[in-house]
Amino acid sequence: EVQLVESGGGLVQPGGSLRLSCAASGFTVSSNYMSWVRQAPGKGLEWVSVIYSGGSTYYADSVKGRFTISRDNSKNTLYLQMNSLRAEDTAVYYCARAVGFNRDYWGQGTLVTVSS
Amino acid sequence: DIQMTQSPSSLSASVGDRVTITCRASQSISSYLNWYQQKPGKAPKLLIYAASSLQSGVPSRFSGSGSGTDFTLTISSLQPEDFATYYCQQSYSTPSITFGQGTRLEIK
């Protein structure tokens, strides 16, 4: 059974850092393109970052230079390192497999709150 | 960036109604358009991909159509479990995908 379980969210002060994890089971992370998508409270969905099976990475302009997506193949886990966090980064962060394709699958999300 | 605009932003309907939600892209995206359903506190669920292909396990009362810049999601006969927020999403400009602002479907 396919599962994606996010963790690592929480309350962090502006300027701080946080690392999100997304543990996968039922499939191999490194064989799929994996994305992070976020949703601010009461708002719509915003794509954040993607890592392709070949290792190429891409970021939304709003997070470029501050966030880093990576994966650990031995742990079958996806990560999002978030630095220099701002209030506007407050959101539920979802990891997802193959967004928009018939292998599409999302985790349950983890809440990140940036506040002093 | 490709902008996606949904209409209406909210909609009230009754069980059994036929409902149509539209999505317009700021430029042609061919058929690179997907539809998601999201319920409160839950992750989005893919309903339709490539404009008109029904995702496995999704009831056949959901259908999608369109190409280029104009797309529609139709629910042929609303069921109680269909009350949710719906998002369109373009994958034409992959990796930089974008979503519409959402359409909230409420019970009348």
HADDOCK unambig.tbl for C-alpha pairs under 7 A between the chains (distance, minus, plus):
assign (segid A and resid 44 and name CA) (segid B and resid 101 and name CA) 5.55 0.50 0.50
assign (segid A and resid 44 and name CA) (segid B and resid 102 and name CA) 6.41 0.50 0.50
assign (segid A and resid 45 and name CA) (segid B and resid 99 and name CA) 6.25 0.50 0.50
assign (segid A and resid 46 and name CA) (segid B and resid 98 and name CA) 6.85 0.50 0.50
assign (segid A and resid 46 and name CA) (segid B and resid 99 and name CA) 6.81 0.50 0.50
assign (segid A and resid 47 and name CA) (segid B and resid 97 and name CA) 6.43 0.50 0.50
assign (segid A and resid 47 and name CA) (segid B and resid 98 and name CA) 6.59 0.50 0.50
assign (segid A and resid 58 and name CA) (segid B and resid 95 and name CA) 6.79 0.50 0.50
assign (segid A and resid 60 and name CA) (segid B and resid 96 and name CA) 6.88 0.50 0.50
assign (segid A and resid 100 and name CA) (segid B and resid 34 and name CA) 5.94 0.50 0.50
assign (segid A and resid 100 and name CA) (segid B and resid 49 and name CA) 6.02 0.50 0.50
assign (segid A and resid 101 and name CA) (segid B and resid 49 and name CA) 6.31 0.50 0.50
assign (segid A and resid 102 and name CA) (segid B and resid 55 and name CA) 6.18 0.50 0.50
assign (segid A and resid 104 and name CA) (segid B and resid 46 and name CA) 6.93 0.50 0.50
assign (segid A and resid 106 and name CA) (segid B and resid 43 and name CA) 6.38 0.50 0.50
assign (segid A and resid 107 and name CA) (segid B and resid 43 and name CA) 6.75 0.50 0.50
assign (segid A and resid 108 and name CA) (segid B and resid 42 and name CA) 6.45 0.50 0.50
assign (segid A and resid 108 and name CA) (segid B and resid 43 and name CA) 5.54 0.50 0.50
assign (segid A and resid 109 and name CA) (segid B and resid 43 and name CA) 6.95 0.50 0.50
